Amino acid sequence: MGYYWYWLRIAHILAAVVAVGPLALVPWLAGQVVRGGGDSRAMLRTLQITEYFYTRAGWLLILSGAALFYLTDWHQALHAWFLLCVGLFLADNVVENRVREPAIANLANLAKHDPTWRATALRLQRGTLVQTVTAGLILLLMLLRPSMV
């Protein structure tokens, strides 16, 4: 195992921080879009930037996690904590692809005075809240994992 395991574990932890960190700001940004506070276009661009970092860090999390499994034991992939994390990750991806991304794309093409603006912004806010909760639950499960094995 050697040093590879420690460096992969550090990369895995840093990727988790990079993924969850910006996601903690997203519900507030979406709330600002719903309330119409500030420049909504700038808020939407900021939401897209957080999505970019969340996606890239998520891929690093998946790859480093798979490498950690490879270096240790694959039998952990059958533990309930891991299966629950995979289920939450899949739910998070469904919300991102079915709710968040389409809402951002729709809002980018709508004017603030359009009657569908508020409904679309509320949909974006709910999607970002669900994503933040699922990512937070995954992080919590990973932190509690030693006691769940």
C-alpha positions in Angstrom: 0.0 0.0 0.0 2.7 2.4 1.0 2.6 6.1 0.3 0.1 5.8 -2.5 -2.7 5.1 -0.1 -2.0 8.2 2.0 -1.7 10.5 -1.0 -4.9 9.1 -2.5 -6.6 9.6 0.9 -5.5 13.2 1.0 -6.6 13.8 -2.5 -10.0 12.2 -1.7 -10.5 14.4 1.4 -9.5 17.6 -0.5 -11.8 16.7 -3.3 -14.6 16.3 -0.8 -13.9 19.8 0.6 -13.8 21.3 -2.8 -17.0 19.6 -3.8 -19.1 20.4 -0.7 -17.6 23.8 0.1 -19.1 25.7 -2.9 -22.3 23.7 -2.6 -22.9 25.1 0.8 -23.2 28.6 -0.8 -25.6 27.5 -3.5 -28.9 27.6 -1.6 -28.2 31.2 -0.6 -27.4 32.1 -4.2 -30.5 30.4 -5.5 -32.5 32.3 -2.8 -31.1 35.6 -4.1 -32.2 34.6 -7.6 -35.8 33.9 -6.3 -35.9 37.2 -4.4 -34.5 39.0 -7.4 -31.8 40.6 -5.2 -28.7 41.9 -7.0 -27.8 41.0 -10.5 -29.6 37.7 -11.2 -27.4 37.0 -14.3 -24.3 37.3 -12.2 -25.9 34.9 -9.6 -26.7 32.4 -12.3 -23.1 32.6 -13.6 -21.9 32.0 -10.0 -24.2 29.0 -9.8 -22.7 27.6 -13.0 -19.2 28.1 -11.6 -20.1 26.2 -8.4 -21.5 23.4 -10.6 -18.2 23.3 -12.5 -16.1 22.8 -9.3 -18.6 20.4 -7.8 -18.6 18.2 -10.9 -14.8 18.2 -11.3 -14.2 17.5 -7.6 -16.9 14.8 -7.8 -15.0 13.0 -10.5 -11.8 13.2 -8.4 -13.8 11.8 -5.5 -15.0 8.9 -7.5 -11.6 8.1 -9.1 -9.7 8.4 -5.8 -12.4 6.4 -4.0 -12.1 3.6 -6.5 -8.3 3.7 -6.2 -8.6 3.5 -2.4 -10.9 0.5 -2.8 -8.4 -1.1 -5.1 -5.5 -0.6 -2.7 -7.5 -1.9 0.3 -10.4 -4.3 0.1 -13.2 -4.4 -2.4 -15.5 -6.1 0.1 -16.3 -2.7 1.5 -18.2 -1.9 -1.6 -20.9 -4.2 -0.3 -21.3 -2.5 3.1 -24.5 -0.5 3.7 -22.7 2.8 4.2 -21.2 2.6 0.8 -24.4 1.5 -0.9 -26.3 4.3 0.8 -23.6 6.8 -0.4 -23.9 5.5 -4.0 -27.7 5.8 -3.8 -27.4 9.4 -2.5 -24.9 10.2 -5.2 -27.2 8.9 -7.9 -30.1 10.9 -6.5 -27.9 14.0 -6.5 -27.1 13.5 -10.1 -30.7 13.0 -11.1 -31.6 16.3 -9.3 -28.6 18.1 -11.0 -29.5 16.8 -14.5 -33.3 17.0 -14.3 -33.8 20.1 -12.1 -30.8 22.3 -11.6 -29.3 22.4 -15.1 -32.6 22.9 -16.9 -33.7 25.6 -14.5 -30.4 27.6 -14.9 -30.7 27.3 -18.7 -34.3 28.5 -18.6 -33.5 31.4 -16.3 -30.6 32.5 -18.5 -33.2 32.9 -21.4 -36.0 34.5 -19.4 -36.4 38.1 -18.4 -37.1 38.9 -14.7 -40.6 40.2 -15.5 -41.5 37.0 -17.3 -44.4 35.2 -15.4 -42.5 31.9 -15.3 -39.3 33.4 -13.8 -40.4 32.9 -10.2 -41.6 29.4 -10.7 -38.4 28.4 -12.4 -36.3 30.2 -9.8 -38.1 28.3 -7.0 -37.5 25.0 -8.9 -33.8 25.9 -9.0 -33.8 26.7 -5.3 -35.4 23.4 -4.4 -33.0 21.5 -6.6 -30.0 23.2 -5.1 -31.3 22.6 -1.6 -31.8 18.9 -2.3 -28.3 18.7 -3.8 -26.7 20.4 -0.8 -28.5 18.0 1.6 -27.6 14.9 -0.4 -23.9 16.0 -0.6 -23.9 16.8 3.1 -25.4 13.4 4.0 -22.7 11.7 1.9 -20.0 13.7 3.7 -21.6 12.8 7.0 -21.7 9.1 6.2 -18.1 9.2 5.1 -17.1 10.9 8.3 -19.1 8.4 10.4 -17.9 5.4 8.3 -15.3 4.1 10.8 -18.2 3.6 13.3 -20.4 2.1 10.7 -18.1 -0.7 9.5 
